[in-house]
Amino acid sequence: MGHKALYPGTFDPVTNGHTDLIRRAAGLFSEVVVAVAANPSKQPCFAQQQRVDLLNEVIQGVPNVTVIGFSGLLVDLAKQQQATVLIRGLRAVADFEYEYQLASMNRRLYPDLESVFLTPLEENRFISSTLVKEVALHGGDVSQFVAPSVATALSQKFQSQGK
């Protein structure tokens, strides 16, 4: 339990799958830092600070979890945060190859950082931020995939864009 874990991602938007992994990681590690990547190459739907704010709202009440924004190299953040564990989620077998490559690169760059893979609960296995945004963009109900505050933010975002 004494390890500090880092759970990085774009979280655009945070889904029930992300929340599930955060809560489970909080039960495994003494401290979990959820790191929201700026990642402008992905052209996020929400600004980084809004993603941080939504995550803070969604994980409210989990005492050993902190949410921060970051840009730059993940291993540099891990060193800065003195994290020794990197949490990554695997939804499907297809995710594994990419995550394995990342874990190998991260290990080469920062040997003290160990990657730990968690799988979501069955009901969250198919949920991705991309799919949630697509459903919301077309006016679909995403309330079963995200927290109420996130569903509201998505609805407001796409209404304001005239979609």
Backbone as a printed PyTorch tensor [residue, N CA C, xyz], in Angstrom:
tensor([[[  0.8100,  -1.2030,   0.0000],
         [  0.0000,   0.0000,   0.0000],
         [  0.8520,   1.2650,   0.0000]],

        [[  2.1220,   1.2030,   0.3270],
         [  2.9280,   2.3930,   0.4830],
         [  3.3550,   3.0580,  -0.8010]],

        [[  2.9630,   2.5490,  -1.9260],
         [  3.4020,   3.1050,  -3.1990],
         [  2.4870,   4.2310,  -3.6710]],

        [[  3.1100,   5.2120,  -4.3270],
         [  2.3560,   6.2930,  -4.9490],
         [  2.1740,   5.9280,  -6.4160]],

        [[  0.9210,   5.9700,  -6.8650],
         [  0.6050,   5.5830,  -8.2390],
         [  0.1910,   6.8050,  -9.0530]],

        [[  0.4990,   6.7460, -10.3130],
         [  0.1540,   7.7890, -11.2660],
         [ -0.7660,   7.1680, -12.3160]],

        [[ -1.9230,   7.7870, -12.5340],
         [ -2.8580,   7.3130, -13.5600],
         [ -3.0210,   8.4320, -14.5800]],

        [[ -2.2630,   8.3650, -15.6790],
         [ -2.3200,   9.4230, -16.6850],
         [ -3.3560,   9.1260, -17.7690]],

        [[ -3.8230,  10.1830, -18.3790],
         [ -4.7330,  10.0230, -19.5040],
         [ -5.2290,  11.3690, -19.9820]],

        [[ -5.9530,  11.3350, -21.0690],
         [ -6.5490,  12.5530, -21.5920],
         [ -7.8760,  12.8280, -20.8830]],

        [[ -8.6130,  11.7640, -20.5700],
         [ -9.8790,  11.8740, -19.8370],
         [-10.8050,  12.8980, -20.5090]],

        [[-11.0190,  12.6970, -21.8050],
         [-11.7940,  13.6530, -22.6020],
         [-13.0090,  12.9960, -23.2290]],

        [[-14.0660,  12.7890, -22.4630],
         [-14.2730,  13.0920, -21.0530],
         [-13.9630,  11.8860, -20.1700]],

        [[-13.9800,  12.1260, -18.8600],
         [-13.8350,  11.0320, -17.9070],
         [-15.1000,  10.1780, -17.9970]],

        [[-14.9160,   8.8620, -18.0700],
         [-16.0390,   7.9260, -18.1800],
         [-16.1760,   7.1230, -16.8910]],

        [[-17.2460,   6.3450, -16.8140],
         [-17.4170,   5.4470, -15.6740],
         [-16.2950,   4.4100, -15.6020]],

        [[-15.7320,   4.0570, -16.7480],
         [-14.5930,   3.1320, -16.7600],
         [-13.3820,   3.7560, -16.0810]],

        [[-13.0950,   5.0160, -16.3870],
         [-11.9890,   5.7180, -15.7260],
         [-12.2290,   5.7920, -14.2210]],

        [[-13.4500,   6.1790, -13.8500],
         [-13.7860,   6.3440, -12.4350],
         [-13.6330,   5.0240, -11.6830]],

        [[-14.0720,   3.9480, -12.2950],
         [-13.9260,   2.6120, -11.7130],
         [-12.4520,   2.3140, -11.4360]],

        [[-11.5870,   2.5670, -12.4090],
         [-10.1610,   2.2850, -12.2300],
         [ -9.5410,   3.1850, -11.1680]],

        [[ -9.9430,   4.4400, -11.1210],
         [ -9.4130,   5.3640, -10.1060],
         [ -9.7710,   4.8690,  -8.7100]],

        [[-11.0250,   4.5290,  -8.5060],
         [-11.4730,   4.0630,  -7.1790],
         [-10.7700,   2.7600,  -6.7820]],

        [[-10.5960,   1.8710,  -7.7280],
         [ -9.9280,   0.6020,  -7.4130],
         [ -8.4440,   0.8150,  -7.1270]],

        [[ -7.8070,   1.7080,  -7.8960],
         [ -6.3990,   2.0230,  -7.6510],
         [ -6.2380,   2.6710,  -6.2740]],

        [[ -7.1990,   3.5070,  -5.8850],
         [ -7.1460,   4.1640,  -4.5730],
         [ -7.1910,   3.1420,  -3.4410]],

        [[ -7.8110,   2.0010,  -3.6890],
         [ -7.8420,   0.9300,  -2.6920],
         [ -6.5590,   0.1090,  -2.6510]],

        [[ -5.7580,   0.2130,  -3.6920],
         [ -4.5240,  -0.5770,  -3.7810],
         [ -3.2720,   0.2000,  -3.3650]],

        [[ -3.2980,   1.5210,  -3.5310],
         [ -2.1030,   2.3290,  -3.3110],
         [ -2.3820,   3.4340,  -2.2970]],

        [[ -1.3330,   3.8530,  -1.5890],
         [ -1.5140,   4.8620,  -0.5420],
         [ -1.9070,   6.2180,  -1.1280]],

        [[ -1.4510,   6.5030,  -2.3360],
         [ -1.7850,   7.7590,  -2.9920],
         [ -1.8890,   7.5240,  -4.4880]],

        [[ -2.8940,   8.1360,  -5.0980],
         [ -3.0750,   8.0530,  -6.5500],
         [ -3.1510,   9.4820,  -7.0910]],

        [[ -2.2970,   9.7610,  -8.0510],
         [ -2.3230,  11.0520,  -8.7390],
         [ -2.8840,  10.7960, -10.1310]],

        [[ -4.0340,  11.3920, -10.4090],
         [ -4.6310,  11.2990, -11.7360],
         [ -4.0890,  12.4920, -12.5200]],

        [[ -3.3740,  12.1940, -13.5900],
         [ -2.6830,  13.2260, -14.3630],
         [ -3.3750,  13.4250, -15.6990]],

        [[ -3.9680,  14.5800, -15.8800],
         [ -4.7250,  14.9110, -17.0830],
         [ -3.7710,  15.5420, -18.0960]],

        [[ -3.5600,  14.8310, -19.1900],
         [ -2.6170,  15.2770, -20.2150],
         [ -3.1970,  16.4060, -21.0490]],

        [[ -2.3620,  17.3890, -21.3350],
         [ -2.7710,  18.4810, -22.2220],
         [ -3.0490,  17.9190, -23.6110]],

        [[ -2.1200,  17.1660, -24.1540],
         [ -2.2210,  16.4330, -25.4080],
         [ -2.9690,  17.1610, -26.5270]],

        [[ -2.4450,  18.3060, -26.9830],
         [ -3.1320,  19.0570, -28.0390],
         [ -3.2270,  18.3000, -29.3620]],

        [[ -2.3800,  17.3040, -29.5790],
         [ -2.4410,  16.5310, -30.8280],
         [ -3.7370,  15.7450, -30.9490]],

        [[ -4.4020,  15.4750, -29.8270],
         [ -5.6730,  14.7570, -29.8570],
         [ -6.8660,  15.6890, -30.0640]],

        [[ -6.6340,  16.9890, -30.0990],
         [ -7.6990,  17.9800, -30.2360],
         [ -8.8620,  17.6780, -29.2820]],

        [[ -8.6220,  17.8400, -27.9800],
         [ -9.6480,  17.4760, -27.0040],
         [-10.9160,  18.3210, -27.1150]],

        [[-11.9960,  17.7110, -26.7350],
         [-13.3070,  18.3610, -26.7100],
         [-13.3460,  19.4190, -25.6030]],

        [[-12.7710,  19.0860, -24.4490],
         [-12.7610,  19.9730, -23.3030],
         [-11.3420,  20.4720, -23.0400]],

        [[-11.2450,  21.7040, -22.5890],
         [ -9.9480,  22.2650, -22.2000],
         [ -9.3980,  21.4590, -21.0230]],

        [[ -8.0940,  21.4630, -20.8760],
         [ -7.4510,  20.6820, -19.8170],
         [ -8.0140,  21.0210, -18.4340]],

        [[ -8.1680,  22.3000, -18.1220],
         [ -8.6630,  22.6720, -16.7870],
         [-10.0870,  22.1700, -16.5630]],

        [[-10.9060,  22.1670, -17.6040],
         [-12.2710,  21.6550, -17.4530],
         [-12.2440,  20.1490, -17.1940]],

        [[-11.3330,  19.4290, -17.8490],
         [-11.2060,  17.9920, -17.5940],
         [-10.7450,  17.7360, -16.1660]],

        [[ -9.8180,  18.5540, -15.6750],
         [ -9.3700,  18.4490, -14.2780],
         [-10.5510,  18.6990, -13.3380]],

        [[-11.3100,  19.7430, -13.6220],
         [-12.4550,  20.0900, -12.7740],
         [-13.5050,  18.9760, -12.7690]],

        [[-13.8120,  18.4290, -13.9410],
         [-14.7910,  17.3370, -14.0150],
         [-14.3060,  16.1190, -13.2410]],

        [[-13.0350,  15.7950, -13.3720],
         [-12.4840,  14.6560, -12.6170],
         [-12.5720,  14.9000, -11.1250]],

        [[-12.2250,  16.1030, -10.6800],
         [-12.3180,  16.4210,  -9.2510],
         [-13.7400,  16.2530,  -8.7430]],

        [[-14.7010,  16.6610,  -9.5420],
         [-16.0980,  16.5200,  -9.1570],
         [-16.5040,  15.0490,  -9.0850]],

        [[-16.0820,  14.2710, -10.0640],
         [-16.4720,  12.8630, -10.1540],
         [-15.8440,  12.0190,  -9.0420]],

        [[-14.6140,  12.3100,  -8.6570],
         [-13.9410,  11.4770,  -7.6420],
         [-13.9950,  12.1040,  -6.2510]],

        [[-14.8290,  13.1030,  -6.1030],
         [-15.0090,  13.7520,  -4.8030],
         [-15.3010,  12.6930,  -3.7420]],

        [[-14.6410,  12.8070,  -2.6130],
         [-14.8630,  11.8530,  -1.5250],
         [-13.8740,  10.7060,  -1.5040]],

        [[-12.9900,  10.6230,  -2.4680],
         [-11.9320,   9.6050,  -2.4440],
         [-10.6900,  10.3280,  -1.9040]],

        [[-10.3710,  10.1140,  -0.6250],
         [ -9.3870,  10.9620,   0.0580],
         [ -7.9460,  10.8600,  -0.4370]],

        [[ -7.5550,   9.7550,  -0.9830],
         [ -6.1450,   9.5880,  -1.3690],
         [ -5.9090,   9.7860,  -2.8590]],

        [[ -6.8140,  10.5160,  -3.5200],
         [ -6.6790,  10.7860,  -4.9520],
         [ -6.5440,  12.2930,  -5.1710]],

        [[ -5.5670,  12.6620,  -5.9800],
         [ -5.3310,  14.0490,  -6.3720],
         [ -5.3780,  14.1210,  -7.8910]],

        [[ -5.9660,  15.1740,  -8.4210],
         [ -6.0320,  15.3640,  -9.8690],
         [ -5.1860,  16.5820, -10.2280]],

        [[ -4.3100,  16.3920, -11.2160],
         [ -3.4650,  17.4860, -11.7000],
         [ -3.4680,  17.4890, -13.2230]],

        [[ -3.1320,  18.6060, -13.8110],
         [ -2.9080,  18.6870, -15.2440],
         [ -1.4140,  18.5910, -15.5060]],

        [[ -1.0490,  18.1020, -16.6840],
         [  0.3710,  18.0490, -17.0280],
         [  0.5540,  18.0860, -18.5370]],

        [[  1.7600,  18.4700, -18.9200],
         [  2.1800,  18.3450, -20.3040],
         [  3.6280,  17.8960, -20.2540]],

        [[  4.0970,  17.3610, -21.3330],
         [  5.4730,  16.8840, -21.3580],
         [  5.5600,  15.3800, -21.2360]],

        [[  6.7500,  14.9270, -20.9360],
         [  7.0430,  13.5030, -20.8840],
         [  6.5170,  12.8910, -19.5880]],

        [[  5.7870,  11.8100, -19.7080],
         [  5.1750,  11.1530, -18.5610],
         [  6.1990,  10.7280, -17.5120]],

        [[  7.3240,  10.1940, -17.9440],
         [  8.3130,   9.7330, -16.9600],
         [  8.8840,  10.9070, -16.1650]],

        [[  8.9660,  12.0860, -16.7650],
         [  9.4120,  13.2680, -16.0220],
         [  8.4050,  13.6130, -14.9280]],

        [[  7.1200,  13.5230, -15.2630],
         [  6.0820,  13.7670, -14.2640],
         [  6.1610,  12.7250, -13.1480]],

        [[  6.3520,  11.4680, -13.5150],
         [  6.4440,  10.4030, -12.5120],
         [  7.6050,  10.6660, -11.5450]],

        [[  8.7290,  11.0830, -12.0810],
         [  9.8800,  11.4060, -11.2260],
         [  9.5480,  12.5880, -10.3250]],

        [[  8.9640,  13.6220, -10.8960],
         [  8.6040,  14.8200, -10.1280],
         [  7.6330,  14.4700,  -8.9960]],

        [[  6.6870,  13.6030,  -9.2810],
         [  5.6840,  13.2060,  -8.2950],
         [  6.1870,  12.1050,  -7.3540]],

        [[  7.3620,  11.5760,  -7.6360],
         [  7.9420,  10.4560,  -6.8860],
         [  7.0070,   9.2460,  -6.9000]],

        [[  6.4070,   9.0230,  -8.0560],
         [  5.5200,   7.8700,  -8.2400],
         [  6.3500,   6.6770,  -8.6980]],

        [[  6.0390,   5.5240,  -8.1610],
         [  6.7420,   4.3000,  -8.5390],
         [  5.8480,   3.3340,  -9.3010]],

        [[  4.5810,   3.6780,  -9.4200],
         [  3.6170,   2.8180, -10.1110],
         [  2.8620,   3.6560, -11.1350]],

        [[  2.7160,   3.0960, -12.3190],
         [  1.9420,   3.7160, -13.3930],
         [  0.7190,   2.8420, -13.6370]],

        [[ -0.4660,   3.3940, -13.4510],
         [ -1.7210,   2.6740, -13.6760],
         [ -2.1380,   2.8530, -15.1280]],

        [[ -2.4700,   1.7610, -15.7610],
         [ -2.9990,   1.8020, -17.1280],
         [ -4.1990,   0.8650, -17.1960]],

        [[ -5.2010,   1.2850, -17.9400],
         [ -6.3960,   0.4720, -18.1070],
         [ -6.3420,  -0.3100, -19.4060]],

        [[ -6.8290,  -1.5320, -19.3450],
         [ -6.9280,  -2.3860, -20.5340],
         [ -8.3830,  -2.7840, -20.7120]],

        [[ -9.0040,  -2.3130, -21.7940],
         [-10.3930,  -2.6740, -22.0620],
         [-10.4890,  -3.9770, -22.8410]],

        [[ -9.5460,  -4.1810, -23.7450],
         [ -9.6090,  -5.3420, -24.6310],
         [ -8.1930,  -5.8120, -24.9330]],

        [[ -8.0960,  -6.9730, -25.4960],
         [ -6.7910,  -7.5310, -25.8560],
         [ -6.0550,  -6.5930, -26.8030]],

        [[ -6.7970,  -5.9110, -27.6630],
         [ -6.1790,  -4.9970, -28.6230],
         [ -5.3990,  -3.8790, -27.9300]],

        [[ -5.8140,  -3.4870, -26.7290],
         [ -5.0990,  -2.4450, -25.9770],
         [ -3.7340,  -2.9170, -25.5020]],

        [[ -3.6060,  -4.2200, -25.2980],
         [ -2.4080,  -4.7390, -24.6400],
         [ -1.1270,  -4.4510, -25.4090]],

        [[ -1.1200,  -4.6530, -26.6970],
         [  0.1210,  -4.4800, -27.4580],
         [  0.6540,  -3.0550, -27.3440]],

        [[ -0.2250,  -2.0870, -27.5020],
         [  0.1830,  -0.6880, -27.3820],
         [  0.6680,  -0.3880, -25.9650]],

        [[ -0.0740,  -0.8330, -24.9720],
         [  0.2920,  -0.5890, -23.5710],
         [  1.6040,  -1.2850, -23.2080]],

        [[  1.8310,  -2.4540, -23.7810],
         [  3.0810,  -3.1750, -23.5470],
         [  4.2660,  -2.3690, -24.0920]],

        [[  4.1010,  -1.8010, -25.2770],
         [  5.1580,  -0.9680, -25.8500],
         [  5.4290,   0.2540, -24.9790]],

        [[  4.3700,   0.9010, -24.5150],
         [  4.5320,   2.0580, -23.6350],
         [  5.2430,   1.6730, -22.3460]],

        [[  4.8240,   0.5660, -21.7650],
         [  5.4420,   0.1140, -20.5090],
         [  6.9250,  -0.1540, -20.7110]],

        [[  7.2740,  -0.7500, -21.8270],
         [  8.6840,  -1.0460, -22.1180],
         [  9.4870,   0.2400, -22.2940]],

        [[  8.9300,   1.2090, -23.0000],
         [  9.6120,   2.4880, -23.1810],
         [  9.7650,   3.2220, -21.8540]],

        [[  8.6850,   3.2500, -21.0770],
         [  8.7380,   3.9210, -19.7750],
         [  9.7560,   3.2650, -18.8480]],

        [[  9.8340,   1.9510, -18.8830],
         [ 10.7980,   1.2260, -18.0510],
         [ 12.2240,   1.5730, -18.4570]],

        [[ 12.4410,   1.7310, -19.7550],
         [ 13.7690,   2.0860, -20.2430],
         [ 14.1490,   3.5000, -19.8000]],

        [[ 13.1610,   4.4180, -19.8500],
         [ 13.4160,   5.8110, -19.4830],
         [ 13.4610,   6.0490, -17.9720]],

        [[ 12.7160,   5.2190, -17.2260],
         [ 12.6290,   5.3820, -15.7650],
         [ 12.4530,   3.9980, -15.1370]],

        [[ 13.5550,   3.2990, -14.8910],
         [ 13.5040,   1.9180, -14.4070],
         [ 12.7450,   1.7210, -13.0890]],

        [[ 12.6080,   2.7720, -12.2750],
         [ 11.9030,   2.6340, -10.9960],
         [ 10.3860,   2.6970, -11.1290]],

        [[  9.8930,   2.9380, -12.3310],
         [  8.4530,   3.0490, -12.5620],
         [  7.9110,   1.7150, -13.0730]],

        [[  7.0040,   1.1410, -12.3230],
         [  6.4130,  -0.1500, -12.6880],
         [  4.9950,   0.0660, -13.2080]],

        [[  4.6900,  -0.4940, -14.3620],
         [  3.3420,  -0.3820, -14.9210],
         [  2.4470,  -1.4740, -14.3500]],

        [[  1.2570,  -1.0740, -13.9490],
         [  0.2510,  -2.0010, -13.4290],
         [ -0.9900,  -1.8250, -14.2920]],

        [[ -1.4820,  -2.9300, -14.8180],
         [ -2.6330,  -2.9040, -15.7080],
         [ -3.8860,  -3.3610, -14.9610]],

        [[ -4.9390,  -2.5560, -15.0640],
         [ -6.2180,  -2.8940, -14.4630],
         [ -7.2580,  -3.0080, -15.5740]],

        [[ -8.1530,  -3.9390, -15.4060],
         [ -9.2500,  -4.0790, -16.3640],
         [-10.5250,  -3.5250, -15.7330]],

        [[-11.3610,  -2.8880, -16.5230],
         [-12.5930,  -2.3170, -15.9700],
         [-13.6170,  -3.4060, -15.6550]],

        [[-14.6000,  -3.0110, -14.8700],
         [-15.7280,  -3.9010, -14.6380],
         [-16.3780,  -4.2320, -15.9780]],

        [[-17.0180,  -5.3760, -16.0480],
         [-17.6280,  -5.8450, -17.2960],
         [-18.5340,  -4.7890, -17.9320]],

        [[-19.3480,  -4.1130, -17.1280],
         [-20.2920,  -3.1370, -17.6980],
         [-19.5990,  -1.9020, -18.2650]],

        [[-18.3210,  -1.7150, -17.9530],
         [-17.5770,  -0.5640, -18.4620],
         [-16.5650,  -0.9310, -19.5440]],

        [[-16.4670,  -2.1740, -19.8680],
         [-15.3960,  -2.6610, -20.7400],
         [-15.4090,  -2.0300, -22.1360]],

        [[-16.5620,  -1.7440, -22.6710],
         [-16.6610,  -1.2420, -24.0490],
         [-16.6590,   0.2830, -24.1130]],

        [[-16.7280,   0.9430, -22.9720],
         [-16.8410,   2.4080, -22.9530],
         [-15.4970,   3.0460, -23.2690]],

        [[-15.5190,   3.9830, -24.1920],
         [-14.3380,   4.7990, -24.4650],
         [-14.7940,   6.2490, -24.5510]],

        [[-13.8930,   7.1560, -24.2550],
         [-14.2160,   8.5780, -24.3580],
         [-14.6540,   8.9330, -25.7730]],

        [[-14.0000,   8.3330, -26.7550],
         [-14.3270,   8.6100, -28.1590],
         [-15.7640,   8.2160, -28.4690]],

        [[-16.1730,   7.0200, -28.0400],
         [-17.5500,   6.5780, -28.2920],
         [-18.5590,   7.4490, -27.5590]],

        [[-18.2430,   7.8190, -26.3210],
         [-19.1470,   8.6690, -25.5440],
         [-19.3370,  10.0150, -26.2450]],

        [[-18.2470,  10.6100, -26.7170],
         [-18.3530,  11.8920, -27.4340],
         [-19.1900,  11.7460, -28.6980]],

        [[-19.0080,  10.6590, -29.4020],
         [-19.7590,  10.4310, -30.6460],
         [-21.2550,  10.3340, -30.3730]],

        [[-21.6250,   9.5970, -29.3300],
         [-23.0410,   9.4730, -28.9700],
         [-23.5890,  10.8380, -28.5620]],

        [[-22.8490,  11.5590, -27.7320],
         [-23.2940,  12.8720, -27.2590],
         [-23.4090,  13.8670, -28.4120]],

        [[-22.4740,  13.8210, -29.3390],
         [-22.4820,  14.7190, -30.4950],
         [-23.7800,  14.6200, -31.2820]],

        [[-24.3160,  13.4020, -31.3470],
         [-25.5410,  13.1640, -32.1050],
         [-26.7900,  13.1760, -31.2280]],

        [[-26.6510,  13.7400, -30.0170],
         [-27.8120,  13.9210, -29.1510],
         [-28.2360,  12.6950, -28.3850]],

        [[-27.4050,  11.6630, -28.3650],
         [-27.7450,  10.4460, -27.6390],
         [-27.5670,  10.5950, -26.1410]],

        [[-28.1800,   9.7070, -25.4040],
         [-28.1220,   9.7100, -23.9380],
         [-26.8620,   8.9780, -23.4740]],

        [[-25.9560,   9.7030, -22.8440],
         [-24.7020,   9.1090, -22.3700],
         [-24.7020,   8.9090, -20.8570]],

        [[-25.8400,   9.0940, -20.2180],
         [-25.9110,   9.0730, -18.7560],
         [-25.5130,   7.7300, -18.1400]],

        [[-25.5900,   6.6600, -18.8880],
         [-25.1710,   5.3620, -18.3320],
         [-23.6710,   5.1230, -18.4640]],

        [[-22.9620,   6.0270, -19.1450],
         [-21.5280,   5.8560, -19.3940],
         [-20.6490,   6.8420, -18.6370]],

        [[-21.2560,   7.9360, -18.1690],
         [-20.5010,   8.9950, -17.4910],
         [-21.3060,   9.5120, -16.2970]],

        [[-20.6260,  10.2220, -15.4130],
         [-21.2850,  10.8510, -14.2640],
         [-22.2380,  11.9430, -14.7630]],

        [[-23.2590,  12.2720, -13.9620],
         [-24.2150,  13.3040, -14.3790],
         [-23.5680,  14.6320, -14.7630]],

        [[-22.5620,  15.0710, -14.0300],
         [-21.9120,  16.3450, -14.3450],
         [-21.2110,  16.2960, -15.7020]],

        [[-20.6940,  15.1360, -16.0610],
         [-20.0160,  14.9740, -17.3480],
         [-21.0510,  14.9470, -18.4710]],

        [[-22.1650,  14.2570, -18.2500],
         [-23.2360,  14.2340, -19.2570],
         [-23.7460,  15.6460, -19.5160]],

        [[-23.9080,  16.4280, -18.4630],
         [-24.3530,  17.8140, -18.6020],
         [-23.3310,  18.6330, -19.3770]],

        [[-22.0510,  18.4830, -19.0340],
         [-20.9910,  19.2250, -19.7280],
         [-20.9560,  18.8790, -21.2140]],

        [[-21.1280,  17.6060, -21.5400],
         [-21.1430,  17.1860, -22.9450],
         [-22.3360,  17.7890, -23.6760]],

        [[-23.4970,  17.7340, -23.0440],
         [-24.7040,  18.2830, -23.6520],
         [-24.5310,  19.7770, -23.9120]],

        [[-24.0190,  20.5000, -22.9250],
         [-23.8010,  21.9430, -23.0860],
         [-22.7730,  22.2250, -24.1810]],

        [[-21.7320,  21.4300, -24.2290],
         [-20.6690,  21.6260, -25.2180],
         [-21.2210,  21.4980, -26.6280]],

        [[-21.9590,  20.4420, -26.8610],
         [-22.4290,  20.1950, -28.2210],
         [-23.6210,  21.0880, -28.5900]],

        [[-24.4270,  21.4970, -27.6180],
         [-25.5010,  22.4570, -27.8900],
         [-24.9150,  23.8080, -28.2640]],

        [[-23.8400,  24.2050, -27.5560],
         [-23.2390,  25.5120, -27.8310],
         [-22.5440,  25.5400, -29.1880]],

        [[-22.1990,  24.3640, -29.6950],
         [-21.5620,  24.2860, -31.0170],
         [-22.6020,  24.1510, -32.1240]],

        [[-23.8870,  24.1330, -31.7140],
         [-24.9470,  24.0410, -32.7000],
         [-25.1160,  22.6480, -33.2710]],

        [[-24.6780,  21.6460, -32.5300],
         [-24.7720,  20.2710, -33.0160],
         [-25.9760,  19.6030, -32.4210]]])
